[in-house]
Amino acid sequence: MNIFTVYLGSSGRARPIFKEQAIKLGQIIGDHGKELVYGGMDAGLMGMLAKSALKHGARVTGIIPRKIKDSERILIGISEEILVDELCERKKLMFLRADAVIALPGGFGTLDESLEVLYWGQLGLHNKPLVLVNIEGYWDDVIKYIKPLPDFDGNFLIIVNNVDEIIPALESWNAPPAVQTPAHLPHFEDEILRDTDQPMIIDIPSIENTYFAICAIGLKQLGKHRRGIGFLNQEGEFNNLIQWVNRAAEETFVTPKCLGLFTEANNEKTLNERLGALKYVEIDLHNDKWGNA
């Protein structure tokens, strides 16, 4: 495994431990002669990772969609810069280039991309691992949430506590049988962005539905749609997922405003009332999220 696609936060306000681990991963990638593929930005952990990888001799490829604001913060000096039209193209190309996918702490985008890898895996479309780097238990609530889901396939998930454990874990990983990855990989952006005001209600917890929901929240954060998003949390089945969102906000990987991008309730009547009362939330990525780092 020589090419690592890394998903991680673009927030410039993360605590030092997360920044240190991103920088160290860049060093590990360079020192071990690996290549880095990432989202191409000079913001937050993303920029720190890429600069560190370049400093330590790694080839770094950045993949950026022209149509979202990420294109305003491209890192200068990367080995290869690839511009695509849509966010789904970015995610697909980042995945196809990877031998392994690594997820450091991040926000909705990072979780969306991670769930996408697990979703495609359980559909039998690839045999690549997702390495979830659970620094200071950041992903604990996500792990508790996804493991009992009916369509979760643990063969595609590796969990480590810090970046030093990544390469040893990959070396000991038992890969599922090789498959031919198809030219088309399913995604939900067309459904989410279709011309309708109909709210999206997530009532059954699964990898597929959660990938759909987190993708929808992430696109709403980018201002791509204004549809309501609600979780019908009848028996607390979404509690751990929502607790992770709160943790992500506390750690500044999502902004406090992002908590208003969706709602939840334990019955349909209340959920519909809350969806009707949702106000449009506009996120200023430059000031609210990226900051100067």
C-alpha positions in Angstrom: 0.0 0.0 0.0 1.8 3.1 -1.3 -0.9 5.7 -1.9 -2.8 7.0 1.2 -5.9 9.1 0.7 -6.4 11.1 3.9 -9.6 12.7 5.0 -9.4 15.2 7.8 -10.7 18.5 9.1 -10.1 21.9 7.5 -10.9 23.8 10.7 -8.1 26.2 11.8 -9.2 26.1 15.4 -8.5 22.4 16.4 -6.6 21.7 19.6 -2.8 21.2 19.4 -3.0 17.4 19.7 -4.9 17.1 16.4 -2.5 19.5 14.7 0.5 17.6 16.0 -0.9 14.2 14.7 -1.7 15.7 11.3 1.9 17.0 11.0 3.3 13.7 12.2 1.3 11.7 9.7 2.7 13.9 6.9 6.2 13.0 8.2 5.3 9.3 8.4 4.1 9.3 4.8 7.2 11.0 3.6 9.7 8.9 5.7 8.1 5.7 4.5 8.1 6.6 0.8 4.4 6.8 0.5 2.2 9.2 -1.5 -0.5 11.5 -0.2 -3.8 12.2 -1.8 -6.0 14.7 0.0 -8.5 17.6 -0.6 -5.9 20.1 -1.8 -6.6 22.8 0.7 -4.3 25.1 2.7 -6.6 25.2 5.7 -6.6 23.6 9.1 -5.3 20.1 9.5 -5.4 19.6 5.8 -2.8 22.2 5.1 -0.6 21.0 8.0 -0.7 17.4 6.8 0.2 18.3 3.2 3.0 20.7 4.1 4.5 18.2 6.4 4.3 15.4 3.7 6.0 17.7 1.2 8.7 18.7 3.6 9.5 15.0 4.1 9.7 14.2 0.4 6.3 12.8 -0.3 4.5 13.3 -3.5 1.2 15.1 -2.7 -1.9 15.3 -4.9 -4.7 17.7 -4.1 -8.1 17.2 -5.6 -10.4 20.2 -5.5 -14.0 20.9 -6.9 -14.2 24.2 -8.8 -17.7 24.9 -7.7 -17.2 25.1 -3.9 -15.3 27.5 -1.8 -12.5 25.0 -1.1 -11.1 26.1 -4.5 -10.3 29.5 -2.8 -7.8 27.9 -0.5 -5.7 25.6 -2.7 -2.2 24.8 -1.3 0.5 26.3 -3.4 3.4 24.0 -4.3 1.7 20.6 -4.2 3.0 17.9 -6.6 -0.2 17.6 -8.6 -3.4 19.7 -8.5 -6.5 18.2 -10.0 -9.7 20.3 -10.5 -13.0 18.6 -10.9 -16.5 20.0 -11.3 -18.5 18.5 -8.4 -17.9 17.3 -4.9 -18.9 13.8 -5.7 -16.2 13.7 -8.4 -13.6 14.8 -5.9 -14.6 12.0 -3.5 -14.6 9.4 -6.2 -11.2 10.3 -7.6 -9.7 10.5 -4.1 -11.0 7.0 -3.4 -9.9 5.5 -6.7 -6.4 6.8 -6.3 -6.0 5.3 -2.8 -4.5 2.0 -1.8 -5.8 2.8 1.7 -8.0 5.5 3.1 -7.2 7.2 6.4 -9.6 9.4 8.4 -8.2 11.7 11.1 -10.6 13.8 13.2 -12.8 16.1 11.1 -16.3 17.3 10.6 -19.2 16.4 8.4 -17.1 16.1 5.2 -14.7 13.7 6.9 -17.5 11.5 8.2 -19.3 11.6 4.9 -16.2 10.4 3.1 -15.6 7.7 5.7 -19.1 6.4 5.6 -19.0 6.4 1.8 -16.0 4.0 1.9 -17.8 1.7 4.3 -21.0 1.9 2.2 -19.2 1.0 -1.1 -17.3 -1.8 0.8 -20.4 -3.5 2.1 -21.9 -3.4 -1.5 -18.9 -5.4 -2.6 -17.5 -2.6 -4.8 -13.9 -2.6 -3.4 -11.5 -4.2 -1.0 -9.8 -1.1 0.5 -9.5 -0.4 4.2 -10.7 2.7 6.1 -8.3 3.5 8.9 -10.1 5.5 11.5 -7.6 7.4 13.7 -9.4 7.7 17.0 -7.2 10.4 18.6 -8.3 11.0 22.3 -11.5 9.0 21.6 -12.8 11.5 19.0 -14.5 8.8 17.0 -15.9 6.9 20.0 -19.5 7.8 19.5 -19.3 7.1 15.7 -17.8 3.7 16.4 -20.5 2.9 19.0 -23.2 4.0 16.5 -22.0 2.2 13.3 -20.9 -1.2 14.7 -24.4 -2.5 15.5 -25.9 -1.3 12.2 -27.3 -4.1 10.0 -25.2 -3.2 6.9 -21.9 -2.6 8.8 -19.1 -4.8 7.5 -16.1 -4.7 9.9 -13.8 -6.2 7.3 -13.3 -2.7 5.9 -12.6 -0.8 9.1 -9.4 -0.5 11.0 -9.4 1.5 14.2 -6.1 2.9 15.7 -5.5 5.4 18.5 -2.7 7.5 16.8 -0.9 7.9 13.6 2.1 5.8 14.7 -0.2 2.8 14.6 -1.4 3.2 11.0 1.3 1.4 9.0 1.7 -1.5 11.4 -2.1 -1.9 11.4 -2.2 -1.9 7.5 0.6 -4.4 7.4 -1.3 -6.9 9.5 -4.7 -6.3 7.9 -6.4 -9.2 6.2 -7.9 -7.7 3.0 -11.2 -9.0 1.7 -11.0 -10.7 -1.7 -10.0 -8.4 -4.6 -12.9 -7.1 -6.7 -13.1 -5.0 -9.9 -14.3 -1.5 -8.8 -16.9 -0.3 -11.3 -16.7 2.9 -13.2 -19.8 4.2 -11.5 -19.8 4.3 -7.7 -23.2 5.2 -6.2 -23.7 8.5 -4.4 -26.6 10.5 -3.2 -25.8 14.1 -4.3 -28.3 14.1 -7.2 -31.1 13.0 -4.9 -30.2 15.5 -2.1 -29.8 18.4 -4.5 -32.9 17.8 -6.6 -35.3 20.7 -7.1 -37.7 20.2 -4.2 -38.4 21.6 -0.7 -39.3 18.2 0.6 -37.5 17.5 3.9 -35.3 14.5 4.3 -36.3 12.3 7.2 -33.9 9.6 8.4 -35.9 7.0 10.4 -33.9 3.8 10.1 -30.3 3.7 11.3 -28.0 2.1 8.7 -24.6 2.8 7.0 -26.5 3.7 3.8 -29.0 6.1 5.5 -26.3 7.6 7.7 -24.1 8.3 4.7 -27.1 9.9 3.0 -27.9 12.0 6.0 -24.3 13.2 6.7 -23.8 14.0 3.0 -26.9 16.1 3.1 -25.8 18.0 6.2 -22.4 18.6 4.6 -23.9 19.9 1.4 -26.2 22.1 3.4 -23.2 23.5 5.3 -21.7 24.5 1.9 -24.9 26.3 1.0 -25.8 23.8 -1.8 -29.4 23.3 -0.7 -32.0 24.5 1.9 -34.0 21.3 2.5 -34.9 20.3 6.0 -33.0 17.3 7.5 -34.5 15.4 10.5 -33.7 12.3 12.5 -36.7 10.3 13.8 -35.0 9.2 17.0 -37.8 7.1 18.5 -35.8 4.9 20.8 -32.5 6.8 21.0 -31.1 4.9 18.0 -29.4 8.0 16.7 -28.1 9.2 20.1 -24.5 8.3 19.6 -24.4 9.9 16.1 -25.9 13.2 17.5 -23.4 13.0 20.5 -20.6 12.9 17.9 -21.9 16.0 16.2 -21.8 17.8 19.5 -18.3 16.6 20.1 -17.3 17.8 16.6 -18.7 21.2 17.5 -16.8 21.3 20.9 -13.6 20.4 19.1 -14.3 23.1 16.4 -14.4 20.7 13.5 -17.9 22.0 12.8 -19.1 25.4 13.8 -21.8 25.9 16.5 -24.0 27.2 13.7 -23.9 23.7 12.1 -26.0 22.3 15.0 -28.9 24.2 13.3 -28.5 22.4 10.0 -30.7 19.5 11.1 -33.1 18.5 13.9 -34.3 15.4 15.7 -37.3 14.2 17.7 -38.7 11.0 19.1 -42.0 11.2 17.3 -43.2 12.2 13.8 -45.5 15.0 15.0 -42.7 16.8 16.9 -40.2 16.1 14.2 -42.4 17.7 11.5 -43.0 20.7 13.7 -39.3 21.2 14.3 -38.5 20.7 10.6 -41.1 23.4 9.8 -39.4 25.8 12.3 -35.9 25.3 11.0 -34.2 28.5 9.9 -31.7 28.7 7.1 -28.2 28.7 8.4 -25.5 30.4 6.5 -21.9 29.3 7.3 -19.1 31.7 6.5 -16.3 29.1 5.9 -13.5 31.7 5.9 -14.4 33.2 9.2 -16.5 30.6 11.0 -14.4 27.5 10.2 -11.1 27.9 8.4 -9.7 30.8 10.4 -6.1 31.7 9.6 -4.6 28.3 10.2 
